Amino acid sequence: MSELHSAESDKRSPSSSSTTGRLPCSAAQHSPFHLEGWIVYPALNRIEREQIGGRDDGAAEGPEQLEPRIMHVLACLVARPGEVLSRADLMDTVWGDVVVGDEVLTRAISRLRIILGDRADQPRLIETIRGGGTV
């Protein structure tokens, strides 16, 4: 089982190697990759099922076009599997100097969960660690 983790707090993970708050991840730099029955095309901001039909997990059936920043969030999570990424680091990496509220990250994670058929209360892929604990 692949796991992606996101932290809801502004605390930096003890295992984080980032000193500037910027995580080493860029959707444009990633080649296509497989993720739990999905093929992800980061440079195209597209995700699609490897096999369509026969699944009842609530996930999208056909190809999904993602907003570039939502793909960037996914790329950051995939680049650091099993690692707790702080909300502050994700916000700084994906939105940089753009002034936005924390809700944009919450909406991005929510959108990824919907597309991937993941649930916050029973996470398979994206797990939110409240308070920024370590995994």
N, CA, C and O of each residue as an XYZ file, in Angstrom:
540
protein
N       0.841     -1.175      0.000
C       0.000      0.000      0.000
C       0.886      1.238      0.000
O       1.779      1.370      0.837
N       0.642      2.124     -0.921
C       1.351      3.405     -0.947
C       0.669      4.351      0.016
O      -0.556      4.342      0.131
N       1.429      5.152      0.696
C       0.849      6.149      1.575
C       1.450      7.494      1.257
O       2.652      7.615      1.020
N       0.609      8.498      1.255
C       1.043      9.871      1.132
C       0.591     10.545      2.400
O      -0.499     10.257      2.894
N       1.376     11.413      2.928
C       1.018     12.045      4.186
C       1.062     13.554      4.037
O       1.903     14.100      3.323
N       0.142     14.218      4.721
C       0.187     15.677      4.798
C      -0.053     16.061      6.241
O      -0.831     15.410      6.938
N       0.594     17.093      6.688
C       0.438     17.542      8.063
C      -0.476     18.749      8.093
O      -0.399     19.614      7.220
N      -1.342     18.811      9.094
C      -2.277     19.919      9.219
C      -1.689     21.078     10.027
O      -2.281     22.157     10.062
N      -0.557     20.883     10.666
C      -0.031     21.949     11.502
C       1.082     22.694     10.795
O       1.519     22.303      9.713
N       1.526     23.752     11.405
C       2.649     24.514     10.867
C       3.971     24.017     11.416
O       5.013     24.603     11.122
N       3.959     22.958     12.201
C       5.194     22.418     12.761
C       5.980     21.710     11.678
O       5.403     20.997     10.857
N       7.266     21.895     11.669
C       8.130     21.232     10.698
C       8.451     19.836     11.202
O       8.745     19.648     12.383
N       8.395     18.866     10.317
C       8.701     17.495     10.656
C      10.162     17.378     11.065
O      11.027     17.971     10.421
N      10.459     16.619     12.132
C      11.851     16.435     12.536
C      12.704     15.830     11.438
O      13.910     16.076     11.395
N      12.109     15.043     10.545
C      12.904     14.402      9.499
C      13.005     15.263      8.248
O      13.615     14.853      7.261
N      12.420     16.440      8.281
C      12.433     17.300      7.100
C      13.835     17.833      6.858
O      14.486     18.341      7.771
N      14.293     17.711      5.616
C      15.622     18.201      5.278
C      15.550     19.616      4.730
O      16.569     20.209      4.376
N      14.340     20.152      4.662
C      14.154     21.481      4.101
C      14.510     22.533      5.136
O      13.990     22.507      6.251
N      15.384     23.448      4.782
C      15.721     24.529      5.692
C      15.077     25.825      5.266
O      14.966     26.745      6.076
N      14.649     25.930      4.023
C      14.030     27.151      3.536
C      12.524     27.047      3.524
O      11.853     28.042      3.253
N      11.962     25.880      3.806
C      10.539     25.679      3.722
C      10.124     25.195      2.348
O       8.988     24.755      2.176
N      11.001     25.260      1.372
C      10.675     24.781      0.026
C      11.057     23.316     -0.092
O      12.196     22.932      0.174
N      10.092     22.510     -0.492
C      10.346     21.080     -0.663
C      10.896     20.823     -2.053
O      10.508     21.508     -3.000
N      11.787     19.859     -2.202
C      12.345     19.557     -3.519
C      11.380     18.729     -4.362
O      11.553     17.520     -4.516
N      10.370     19.393     -4.902
C       9.417     18.697     -5.755
C       8.854     19.677     -6.772
O       8.563     20.831     -6.460
N       8.714     19.193     -7.974
C       8.127     20.000     -9.031
C       7.387     19.070     -9.968
O       7.963     18.116    -10.489
N       6.111     19.346    -10.183
C       5.299     18.489    -11.045
C       5.875     18.421    -12.451
O       5.822     17.369    -13.088
N       6.415     19.508    -12.936
C       6.925     19.545    -14.304
C       8.154     18.652    -14.486
O       8.449     18.224    -15.602
N       8.871     18.370    -13.396
C      10.093     17.575    -13.490
C       9.825     16.072    -13.426
O      10.715     15.275    -13.724
N       8.621     15.678    -13.044
C       8.312     14.265    -12.870
C       7.915     13.603    -14.169
O       7.136     14.151    -14.950
N       8.452     12.428    -14.392
C       7.996     11.575    -15.478
C       6.682     10.943    -15.031
O       6.385     10.939    -13.836
N       5.894     10.413    -15.949
C       4.675      9.708    -15.532
C       5.020      8.597    -14.540
O       6.078      7.976    -14.640
N       4.135      8.354    -13.596
C       4.352      7.307    -12.601
C       3.021      6.640    -12.260
O       1.949      7.173    -12.543
N       3.117      5.464    -11.649
C       1.948      4.693    -11.238
C       1.724      4.903     -9.748
O       2.671      4.966     -8.964
N       0.447      5.010     -9.372
C       0.084      5.210     -7.974
C      -1.216      4.464     -7.705
O      -2.294      4.943     -8.057
N      -1.118      3.283     -7.079
C      -2.303      2.544     -6.654
C      -3.389      2.464     -7.728
O      -4.528      2.860     -7.477
N      -3.064      1.966     -8.901
C      -4.047      1.792     -9.955
C      -4.258      3.020    -10.837
O      -5.166      3.045    -11.669
N      -3.437      4.015    -10.658
C      -3.526      5.252    -11.435
C      -2.234      5.465    -12.201
O      -1.167      5.026    -11.769
N      -2.330      6.133    -13.328
C      -1.153      6.638    -14.018
C      -1.228      8.150    -13.893
O      -2.224      8.770    -14.266
N      -0.171      8.728    -13.367
C      -0.126     10.167    -13.134
C       0.858     10.778    -14.123
O       2.002     10.338    -14.240
N       0.394     11.790    -14.824
C       1.207     12.513    -15.802
C       1.421     13.934    -15.273
O       0.682     14.845    -15.647
N       2.418     14.134    -14.413
C       2.606     15.439    -13.774
C       2.804     16.586    -14.758
O       2.235     17.660    -14.566
N       3.592     16.384    -15.800
C       3.868     17.481    -16.736
C       2.606     17.899    -17.494
O       2.527     19.019    -17.999
N       1.620     17.002    -17.573
C       0.369     17.297    -18.271
C      -0.765     17.653    -17.301
O      -1.867     18.000    -17.727
N      -0.485     17.563    -16.001
C      -1.503     17.803    -14.965
C      -2.704     16.873    -15.159
O      -3.856     17.287    -15.025
N      -2.412     15.610    -15.477
C      -3.473     14.648    -15.748
C      -3.235     13.361    -14.967
O      -2.100     12.933    -14.755
N      -4.340     12.763    -14.548
C      -4.302     11.482    -13.853
C      -5.406     10.616    -14.447
O      -6.508     11.100    -14.708
N      -5.112      9.335    -14.662
C      -6.132      8.443    -15.199
C      -5.950      7.043    -14.640
O      -4.853      6.648    -14.243
N      -7.049      6.303    -14.620
C      -7.013      4.927    -14.130
C      -6.234      4.049    -15.096
O      -6.268      4.249    -16.310
N      -5.532      3.074    -14.534
C      -4.852      2.100    -15.388
C      -5.875      1.226    -16.099
O      -5.702      0.889    -17.270
N      -6.944      0.857    -15.391
C      -8.031      0.074    -15.976
C      -9.338      0.728    -15.569
O      -9.595      0.928    -14.382
N     -10.163      1.060    -16.551
C     -11.435      1.710    -16.268
C     -12.495      0.641    -16.002
O     -12.539     -0.391    -16.671
N     -13.339      0.908    -15.021
C     -14.462      0.024    -14.718
C     -14.116     -1.026    -13.681
O     -12.947     -1.322    -13.432
N     -15.165     -1.584    -13.081
C     -14.985     -2.684    -12.140
C     -14.532     -2.273    -10.755
O     -14.232     -3.134     -9.929
N     -14.474     -0.979    -10.480
C     -14.046     -0.536     -9.153
C     -15.183      0.215     -8.504
O     -15.928      0.935     -9.170
N     -15.314      0.048     -7.214
C     -16.398      0.698     -6.485
C     -15.828      1.468     -5.301
O     -16.306      1.322     -4.176
N     -14.817      2.279     -5.547
C     -14.194      3.036     -4.463
C     -14.565      4.511     -4.490
O     -14.041      5.293     -3.697
N     -15.464      4.902     -5.393
C     -15.897      6.289     -5.464
C     -14.944      7.186     -6.225
O     -15.189      8.387     -6.340
N     -13.876      6.636     -6.741
C     -12.891      7.442     -7.461
C     -13.400      7.768     -8.859
O     -14.328      7.136     -9.364
N     -12.784      8.752     -9.463
C     -13.114      9.141    -10.832
C     -12.872      7.965    -11.767
O     -11.946      7.183    -11.550
N     -13.689      7.831    -12.797
C     -13.543      6.733    -13.755
C     -12.609      7.081    -14.902
O     -11.725      6.294    -15.240
N     -12.790      8.238    -15.499
C     -11.997      8.608    -16.665
C     -10.818      9.479    -16.289
O     -10.558      9.716    -15.109
N     -10.108      9.953    -17.293
C      -8.984     10.848    -17.034
C      -9.463     12.132    -16.340
O     -10.550     12.634    -16.627
N      -8.664     12.637    -15.454
C      -8.978     13.873    -14.735
C      -7.868     14.877    -14.988
O      -6.689     14.564    -14.828
N      -8.240     16.059    -15.375
C      -7.292     17.157    -15.536
C      -7.232     17.887    -14.205
O      -8.264     18.314    -13.688
N      -6.053     18.036    -13.649
C      -5.884     18.712    -12.363
C      -5.380     20.131    -12.567
O      -4.686     20.430    -13.539
N      -5.736     20.983    -11.646
C      -5.139     22.311    -11.630
C      -3.646     22.124    -11.343
O      -3.278     21.223    -10.590
N      -2.788     22.953    -11.927
C      -1.340     22.775    -11.731
C      -0.914     22.727    -10.263
O      -0.039     21.937     -9.909
N      -1.501     23.539     -9.419
C      -1.071     23.528     -8.007
C      -1.543     22.277     -7.277
O      -0.882     21.823     -6.343
N      -2.661     21.720     -7.681
C      -3.098     20.457     -7.073
C      -2.148     19.343     -7.483
O      -1.802     18.494     -6.661
N      -1.722     19.333     -8.737
C      -0.728     18.351     -9.181
C       0.588     18.563     -8.444
O       1.273     17.595     -8.116
N       0.949     19.807     -8.183
C       2.182     20.102     -7.457
C       2.106     19.532     -6.034
O       3.088     18.989     -5.529
N       0.938     19.655     -5.391
C       0.764     19.066     -4.056
C       0.968     17.558     -4.141
O       1.690     16.984     -3.326
N       0.335     16.907     -5.124
C       0.499     15.467     -5.289
C       1.959     15.103     -5.541
O       2.464     14.135     -4.973
N       2.634     15.870     -6.385
C       4.053     15.610     -6.681
C       4.907     15.718     -5.414
O       5.826     14.923     -5.212
N       4.606     16.691     -4.573
C       5.360     16.841     -3.316
C       5.139     15.645     -2.405
O       6.089     15.136     -1.809
N       3.900     15.190     -2.291
C       3.613     14.045     -1.433
C       4.271     12.781     -1.962
O       4.817     11.994     -1.188
N       4.225     12.582     -3.267
C       4.822     11.391     -3.872
C       6.351     11.425     -3.764
O       6.984     10.380     -3.617
N       6.938     12.610     -3.838
C       8.393     12.739     -3.765
C       8.942     12.380     -2.385
O      10.128     12.082     -2.254
N       8.092     12.406     -1.355
C       8.535     12.127      0.018
C       7.598     11.116      0.672
O       6.943     11.447      1.661
N       7.516      9.896      0.147
C       6.559      8.906      0.669
C       6.821      8.560      2.130
O       7.964      8.378      2.550
N       5.732      8.475      2.895
C       5.838      8.110      4.295
C       6.314      9.221      5.205
O       6.365      9.045      6.422
N       6.661     10.351      4.641
C       7.170     11.470      5.421
C       6.035     12.455      5.699
O       5.210     12.715      4.824
N       5.993     12.997      6.904
C       4.997     14.003      7.243
C       5.487     15.345      6.719
O       6.553     15.823      7.105
N       4.703     15.942      5.842
C       5.042     17.250      5.290
C       4.192     18.296      5.988
O       2.972     18.148      6.071
N       4.810     19.333      6.482
C       4.051     20.345      7.210
C       3.223     21.188      6.259
O       3.565     21.362      5.089
N       2.130     21.704      6.789
C       1.271     22.617      6.029
C       2.092     23.807      5.551
O       1.952     24.243      4.409
N       2.949     24.331      6.422
C       3.766     25.502      6.064
C       4.693     25.194      4.890
O       4.820     26.005      3.972
N       5.337     24.036      4.912
C       6.247     23.675      3.821
C       5.489     23.489      2.511
O       5.932     23.959      1.463
N       4.345     22.803      2.568
C       3.549     22.614      1.349
C       3.055     23.956      0.808
O       3.117     24.199     -0.397
N       2.571     24.817      1.684
C       2.087     26.135      1.249
C       3.227     26.931      0.619
O       3.049     27.545     -0.433
N       4.389     26.922      1.257
C       5.533     27.680      0.742
C       6.015     27.121     -0.593
O       6.364     27.880     -1.497
N       6.034     25.808     -0.713
C       6.523     25.184     -1.943
C       5.554     25.366     -3.101
O       5.971     25.704     -4.209
N       4.280     25.150     -2.863
C       3.299     25.155     -3.948
C       2.803     26.563     -4.275
O       2.657     26.905     -5.448
N       2.545     27.376     -3.264
C       1.997     28.705     -3.516
C       3.039     29.817     -3.394
O       2.801     30.941     -3.835
N       4.189     29.507     -2.800
C       5.287     30.470     -2.727
C       4.873     31.793     -2.108
O       4.315     31.829     -1.011
N       5.146     32.869     -2.812
C       4.869     34.209     -2.301
C       3.451     34.689     -2.594
O       3.101     35.818     -2.248
N       2.639     33.862     -3.219
C       1.248     34.234     -3.491
C       0.490     34.230     -2.170
O       0.563     33.262     -1.413
N      -0.225     35.295     -1.896
C      -0.964     35.403     -0.642
C      -2.294     34.668     -0.790
O      -3.183     35.099     -1.525
N      -2.409     33.550     -0.074
C      -3.631     32.750     -0.055
C      -3.838     32.244      1.361
O      -2.905     32.214      2.164
N      -5.058     31.849      1.658
C      -5.356     31.285      2.967
C      -5.067     29.799      3.001
O      -4.892     29.166      1.960
N      -5.018     29.243      4.205
C      -4.751     27.810      4.383
C      -5.782     26.919      3.706
O      -5.508     25.757      3.406
N      -6.979     27.474      3.464
C      -8.040     26.649      2.887
C      -7.707     26.151      1.486
O      -8.284     25.160      1.041
N      -6.788     26.814      0.778
C      -6.438     26.340     -0.568
C      -5.747     24.980     -0.498
O      -5.967     24.138     -1.368
N      -4.934     24.753      0.501
C      -4.291     23.451      0.664
C      -5.324     22.410      1.090
O      -5.301     21.277      0.609
N      -6.217     22.786      1.981
C      -7.280     21.881      2.410
C      -8.127     21.461      1.217
O      -8.473     20.287      1.087
N      -8.465     22.412      0.341
C      -9.258     22.096     -0.854
C      -8.469     21.219     -1.829
O      -9.037     20.323     -2.454
N      -7.163     21.472     -1.962
C      -6.336     20.658     -2.858
C      -6.282     19.204     -2.382
O      -6.427     18.280     -3.183
N      -6.075     19.006     -1.086
C      -6.038     17.655     -0.517
C      -7.404     16.988     -0.688
O      -7.482     15.810     -1.040
N      -8.468     17.730     -0.444
C      -9.821     17.208     -0.596
C     -10.080     16.785     -2.043
O     -10.653     15.722     -2.284
N      -9.666     17.603     -2.996
C      -9.849     17.286     -4.416
C      -9.078     16.015     -4.785
O      -9.601     15.162     -5.502
N      -7.850     15.885     -4.304
C      -7.060     14.680     -4.572
C      -7.746     13.446     -3.990
O      -7.792     12.396     -4.630
N      -8.278     13.576     -2.778
C      -8.969     12.441     -2.165
C     -10.186     12.025     -2.982
O     -10.428     10.833     -3.172
N     -10.950     12.997     -3.466
C     -12.133     12.690     -4.267
C     -11.728     11.952     -5.540
O     -12.301     10.914     -5.869
N     -10.753     12.483     -6.246
C     -10.321     11.875     -7.506
C      -9.773     10.466     -7.277
O     -10.068      9.552     -8.048
N      -8.982     10.290     -6.226
C      -8.335      9.006     -5.957
C      -9.232      8.022     -5.210
O      -8.847      6.874     -4.987
N     -10.435      8.472     -4.821
C     -11.326      7.591     -4.076
C     -10.839      7.323     -2.671
O     -11.123      6.268     -2.103
N     -10.109      8.264     -2.105
C      -9.564      8.142     -0.754
C     -10.512      8.827      0.223
O     -11.312      9.674     -0.175
N     -10.425      8.466      1.487
C     -11.275      9.077      2.510
C     -10.423      9.538      3.670
O      -9.478      8.859      4.071
N     -10.762     10.696      4.206
C     -10.012     11.231      5.346
C     -10.168     10.343      6.576
O      -9.225     10.200      7.355
N     -11.361      9.737      6.766
C     -11.596      8.915      7.955
C     -11.032      7.499      7.829
O     -10.852      6.814      8.836
N     -10.753      7.056      6.597
C     -10.122      5.758      6.360
C      -9.118      5.912      5.220
O      -9.336      5.400      4.123
N      -8.016      6.620      5.482
C      -7.071      6.931      4.406
C      -6.323      5.711      3.887
O      -5.865      4.862      4.652
N      -6.214      5.651      2.561
C      -5.389      4.642      1.893
C      -4.143      5.285      1.321
O      -3.068      4.685      1.315
N      -4.293      6.510      0.840
C      -3.204      7.169      0.132
C      -2.740      8.449      0.818
O      -1.539      8.658      0.993
N      -3.674      9.299      1.205
C      -3.307     10.589      1.806
C      -3.819     10.595      3.236
O      -5.025     10.546      3.479
N      -2.897     10.654      4.167
C      -3.258     10.671      5.573
C      -2.861     11.982      6.202
O      -1.699     12.383      6.135
N      -3.821     12.654      6.815
C      -3.534     13.895      7.517
C      -3.176     13.564      8.956
O      -3.929     12.896      9.665
N      -2.012     14.045      9.374
C      -1.550     13.836     10.749
C      -1.786     15.137     11.509
O      -1.033     16.098     11.355
N      -2.805     15.162     12.307
C      -3.131     16.377     13.047
C      -2.019     16.684     14.051
O      -1.539     15.790     14.749
N      -1.623     17.928     14.116
C      -0.572     18.343     15.042
C       0.823     18.099     14.521
O       1.791     18.388     15.224
N       0.967     17.575     13.312
C       2.277     17.422     12.696
C       3.125     16.324     13.281
O       4.353     16.407     13.251
N       2.486     15.278     13.822
C       3.253     14.152     14.348
C       4.033     13.440     13.264
O       3.823     13.686     12.076
N       4.909     12.580     13.658
C       5.727     11.852     12.681
C       5.085     10.508     12.387
O       4.310      9.986     13.188
N       5.415      9.956     11.232
C       4.845      8.668     10.823
C       5.875      7.577     11.030
O       5.604      6.410     10.749
